[in-house]
């Protein structure tokens, strides 16, 4: 991970003019961007984000066949077998094909069949050990037990069956730990949603290198007593004996103070009992043990959201807002918390935004509408528009943006522009939209268009379908907006961008 003290340095380089570009790689060990510290998420805010993962079937098939076209031929079944073994993972697909190419050089074969793949699999697993072992080294002890159990399981790959398999082998692990391990391994792309290995080679490596009896010897449990207390707590919980379950979890913590499962169990039961302030404290303790634990993070957010709702309903708004901010400190993309804060800020900002909007010129309003439309048209993770793109929609945008940014209605970051906040965008939509039940009749729209021939000529029926949805007092500015867009854009794109102004 990028060192904290390097972030300001790289940030300055990224915003400096010139051809320098950066590509940052975030590993797949569970540290997703949304789970990172605020300094990192702020640093990556202007970047385009793309998950690099497995190849699609057609792409992987081309990777197998095209590099050796005219030299080596793969039977259709051989291609299918390679795809099944590697799941389209680029590295492992290339590794297997590399071994097959060497095999053909040794044997003189020019046609690869399934039996040829079987002949090189041992070498492939051996050569891929460094990368396969990384998955193992990165896994927690419960995750290692689960991986080994999955390599043995022919049927029944759910948490319950895996837990039973491990219990038969005298492995002290709770079903909750199995469930959490499966979820975390899925997040790291080690497992698919059905708990199968995303790369079949991983299973072969585990069978060869990590038999269950050896894993049990390697992972000698530090505190089998704590594990037994946790098992007892879960049994009490299943029978509704919450107080005794809590006592057992606390006993586990006395034996092993860093036992995450016991701490999350206490937090979860406290939440179930409705003691939200205490539950928040308990989930914080769990995060102190492991800040990346999925269960602890989820429970922390759920608890603080519930506390915020409780306080908001009681009229304690500032206290409620603090709990919503606590949620966002863990997951800044948490939809409900963002909506609650946005609704509050919109209510507070309404008089200010009304003043700023009414004191903007028509040209400035068109620039703001262009920013809003482009923001809503952009794809996920795509950067905000630059001045060139905005000027395609409104010729005076460059002049207007200087004033709008100085007044705080627009923001500039690295030569790219956006509205000051999503709240302002929603406010504009609400302002220009006709109130429900107060839309003008189509006949009124047609009459207005006849008086504005330059718009009617280019768009006609397409505008009639959209215009009544806008507040009539804004028809002149919407007409000017459409006219400006039509200089550079096709009619359908103009109508699409115009319609986006009404979405929220």
RACORVEN-V367751 format. One record per residue. N is the residue number from 0. SS is DSSP state (H for helix, E for strand, C for the rest). Layout:
n:N ss:SS
n:N ss:SS
//
This chain:
n:0 ss:C
n:1 ss:C
n:2 ss:C
n:3 ss:H
n:4 ss:H
n:5 ss:H
n:6 ss:H
n:7 ss:H
n:8 ss:H
n:9 ss:H
n:10 ss:H
n:11 ss:H
n:12 ss:H
n:13 ss:H
n:14 ss:H
n:15 ss:C
n:16 ss:C
n:17 ss:C
n:18 ss:C
n:19 ss:C
n:20 ss:C
n:21 ss:C
n:22 ss:C
n:23 ss:C
n:24 ss:C
n:25 ss:C
n:26 ss:C
n:27 ss:C
n:28 ss:C
n:29 ss:C
n:30 ss:C
n:31 ss:C
n:32 ss:H
n:33 ss:H
n:34 ss:H
n:35 ss:C
n:36 ss:C
n:37 ss:H
n:38 ss:H
n:39 ss:H
n:40 ss:H
n:41 ss:H
n:42 ss:H
n:43 ss:C
n:44 ss:C
n:45 ss:C
n:46 ss:C
n:47 ss:C
n:48 ss:C
n:49 ss:C
n:50 ss:C
n:51 ss:C
n:52 ss:C
n:53 ss:C
n:54 ss:C
n:55 ss:C
n:56 ss:H
n:57 ss:H
n:58 ss:H
n:59 ss:H
n:60 ss:H
n:61 ss:H
n:62 ss:H
n:63 ss:H
n:64 ss:H
n:65 ss:H
n:66 ss:H
n:67 ss:H
n:68 ss:C
n:69 ss:C
n:70 ss:C
n:71 ss:C
n:72 ss:E
n:73 ss:E
n:74 ss:C
n:75 ss:H
n:76 ss:H
n:77 ss:H
n:78 ss:H
n:79 ss:H
n:80 ss:H
n:81 ss:H
n:82 ss:H
n:83 ss:H
n:84 ss:H
n:85 ss:H
n:86 ss:C
n:87 ss:C
n:88 ss:C
n:89 ss:H
n:90 ss:H
n:91 ss:H
n:92 ss:H
n:93 ss:H
n:94 ss:H
n:95 ss:H
n:96 ss:H
n:97 ss:H
n:98 ss:H
n:99 ss:H
n:100 ss:H
n:101 ss:H
n:102 ss:H
n:103 ss:H
n:104 ss:H
n:105 ss:H
n:106 ss:H
n:107 ss:C
n:108 ss:C
n:109 ss:C
n:110 ss:E
n:111 ss:E
n:112 ss:C
n:113 ss:H
n:114 ss:H
n:115 ss:H
n:116 ss:H
n:117 ss:H
n:118 ss:H
n:119 ss:H
n:120 ss:H
n:121 ss:H
n:122 ss:H
n:123 ss:H
n:124 ss:H
n:125 ss:H
n:126 ss:H
n:127 ss:C
n:128 ss:H
n:129 ss:H
n:130 ss:H
n:131 ss:H
n:132 ss:H
n:133 ss:H
n:134 ss:H
n:135 ss:H
n:136 ss:H
n:137 ss:H
n:138 ss:C
n:139 ss:C
n:140 ss:H
n:141 ss:H
n:142 ss:H
n:143 ss:H
n:144 ss:H
n:145 ss:H
n:146 ss:H
n:147 ss:H
n:148 ss:H
n:149 ss:H
n:150 ss:H
n:151 ss:H
n:152 ss:C
n:153 ss:C
n:154 ss:C
n:155 ss:C
n:156 ss:C
n:157 ss:C
n:158 ss:H
n:159 ss:H
n:160 ss:H
n:161 ss:H
n:162 ss:H
n:163 ss:H
n:164 ss:H
n:165 ss:H
n:166 ss:H
n:167 ss:H
n:168 ss:C
n:169 ss:C
n:170 ss:C
n:171 ss:C
n:172 ss:C
n:173 ss:C
n:174 ss:H
n:175 ss:H
n:176 ss:H
n:177 ss:H
n:178 ss:H
n:179 ss:H
n:180 ss:H
n:181 ss:H
n:182 ss:H
n:183 ss:H
n:184 ss:H
n:185 ss:H
n:186 ss:H
n:187 ss:C
n:188 ss:C
n:189 ss:C
n:190 ss:E
n:191 ss:C
n:192 ss:C
n:193 ss:C
n:194 ss:C
n:195 ss:C
n:196 ss:E
n:197 ss:C
n:198 ss:C
n:199 ss:H
n:200 ss:H
n:201 ss:H
n:202 ss:H
n:203 ss:H
n:204 ss:H
n:205 ss:H
n:206 ss:H
n:207 ss:H
n:208 ss:H
n:209 ss:C
n:210 ss:C
n:211 ss:H
n:212 ss:H
n:213 ss:H
n:214 ss:H
n:215 ss:H
n:216 ss:H
n:217 ss:H
n:218 ss:C
n:219 ss:C
n:220 ss:C
n:221 ss:C
n:222 ss:C
n:223 ss:H
n:224 ss:H
n:225 ss:H
n:226 ss:H
n:227 ss:H
n:228 ss:H
n:229 ss:H
n:230 ss:H
n:231 ss:H
n:232 ss:H
n:233 ss:H
n:234 ss:H
n:235 ss:H
n:236 ss:H
n:237 ss:H
n:238 ss:C
n:239 ss:C
n:240 ss:C
n:241 ss:H
n:242 ss:H
n:243 ss:H
n:244 ss:H
n:245 ss:H
n:246 ss:H
n:247 ss:H
n:248 ss:H
n:249 ss:H
n:250 ss:H
n:251 ss:H
n:252 ss:H
n:253 ss:H
n:254 ss:H
n:255 ss:C
n:256 ss:C
n:257 ss:C
n:258 ss:C
n:259 ss:H
n:260 ss:H
n:261 ss:H
n:262 ss:H
n:263 ss:H
n:264 ss:H
n:265 ss:H
n:266 ss:H
n:267 ss:H
n:268 ss:H
n:269 ss:H
n:270 ss:H
n:271 ss:H
n:272 ss:C
n:273 ss:C
n:274 ss:C
n:275 ss:H
n:276 ss:H
n:277 ss:H
n:278 ss:H
n:279 ss:H
n:280 ss:H
n:281 ss:H
n:282 ss:H
n:283 ss:H
n:284 ss:H
n:285 ss:H
n:286 ss:H
n:287 ss:H
n:288 ss:H
n:289 ss:C
n:290 ss:C
n:291 ss:C
n:292 ss:C
n:293 ss:H
n:294 ss:H
n:295 ss:H
n:296 ss:H
n:297 ss:H
n:298 ss:H
n:299 ss:H
n:300 ss:H
n:301 ss:H
n:302 ss:H
n:303 ss:H
n:304 ss:H
n:305 ss:H
n:306 ss:H
n:307 ss:H
n:308 ss:H
n:309 ss:H
n:310 ss:H
n:311 ss:H
n:312 ss:H
n:313 ss:C
n:314 ss:C
n:315 ss:C
n:316 ss:H
n:317 ss:H
n:318 ss:H
n:319 ss:H
n:320 ss:H
n:321 ss:H
n:322 ss:H
n:323 ss:H
n:324 ss:H
n:325 ss:H
n:326 ss:H
n:327 ss:H
n:328 ss:H
n:329 ss:H
n:330 ss:C
n:331 ss:C
n:332 ss:C
n:333 ss:C
n:334 ss:H
n:335 ss:H
n:336 ss:H
n:337 ss:H
n:338 ss:H
n:339 ss:H
n:340 ss:H
n:341 ss:H
n:342 ss:H
n:343 ss:H
n:344 ss:H
n:345 ss:H
n:346 ss:H
n:347 ss:H
n:348 ss:H
n:349 ss:H
n:350 ss:H
n:351 ss:H
n:352 ss:H
n:353 ss:H
n:354 ss:H
n:355 ss:H
n:356 ss:H
n:357 ss:H
n:358 ss:C
n:359 ss:C
n:360 ss:C
n:361 ss:H
n:362 ss:H
n:363 ss:H
n:364 ss:H
n:365 ss:H
n:366 ss:H
n:367 ss:H
n:368 ss:H
n:369 ss:H
n:370 ss:H
n:371 ss:H
n:372 ss:H
n:373 ss:H
n:374 ss:H
n:375 ss:H
n:376 ss:H
n:377 ss:C
n:378 ss:C
n:379 ss:C
n:380 ss:C
n:381 ss:C
n:382 ss:C
n:383 ss:C
n:384 ss:C
n:385 ss:E
n:386 ss:H
n:387 ss:H
n:388 ss:H
n:389 ss:H
n:390 ss:H
n:391 ss:H
n:392 ss:H
n:393 ss:C
n:394 ss:C
n:395 ss:C
n:396 ss:H
n:397 ss:H
n:398 ss:H
n:399 ss:H
n:400 ss:H
n:401 ss:H
n:402 ss:H
n:403 ss:H
n:404 ss:H
n:405 ss:H
n:406 ss:C
n:407 ss:C
n:408 ss:C
n:409 ss:E
n:410 ss:E
n:411 ss:E
n:412 ss:E
n:413 ss:C
n:414 ss:C
n:415 ss:E
n:416 ss:E
n:417 ss:E
n:418 ss:E
n:419 ss:C
n:420 ss:C
n:421 ss:H
n:422 ss:H
n:423 ss:H
n:424 ss:H
n:425 ss:H
n:426 ss:H
n:427 ss:H
n:428 ss:H
n:429 ss:H
n:430 ss:H
n:431 ss:H
n:432 ss:E
n:433 ss:C
n:434 ss:C
n:435 ss:C
n:436 ss:C
n:437 ss:C
n:438 ss:C
n:439 ss:C
n:440 ss:C
n:441 ss:H
n:442 ss:H
n:443 ss:H
n:444 ss:H
n:445 ss:H
n:446 ss:H
n:447 ss:H
n:448 ss:H
n:449 ss:H
n:450 ss:C
n:451 ss:C
n:452 ss:H
n:453 ss:H
n:454 ss:H
n:455 ss:H
n:456 ss:H
n:457 ss:H
n:458 ss:H
n:459 ss:C
n:460 ss:H
n:461 ss:H
n:462 ss:H
n:463 ss:H
n:464 ss:H
n:465 ss:H
n:466 ss:H
n:467 ss:C
n:468 ss:C
n:469 ss:E
n:470 ss:C
n:471 ss:H
n:472 ss:H
n:473 ss:H
n:474 ss:H
n:475 ss:H
n:476 ss:H
n:477 ss:H
n:478 ss:H
n:479 ss:H
n:480 ss:H
n:481 ss:H
n:482 ss:H
n:483 ss:H
n:484 ss:H
n:485 ss:C
n:486 ss:C
n:487 ss:C
n:488 ss:C
n:489 ss:C
n:490 ss:H
n:491 ss:H
n:492 ss:H
n:493 ss:H
n:494 ss:H
n:495 ss:H
n:496 ss:H
n:497 ss:H
n:498 ss:H
n:499 ss:H
n:500 ss:C
n:501 ss:C
n:502 ss:C
n:503 ss:C
//
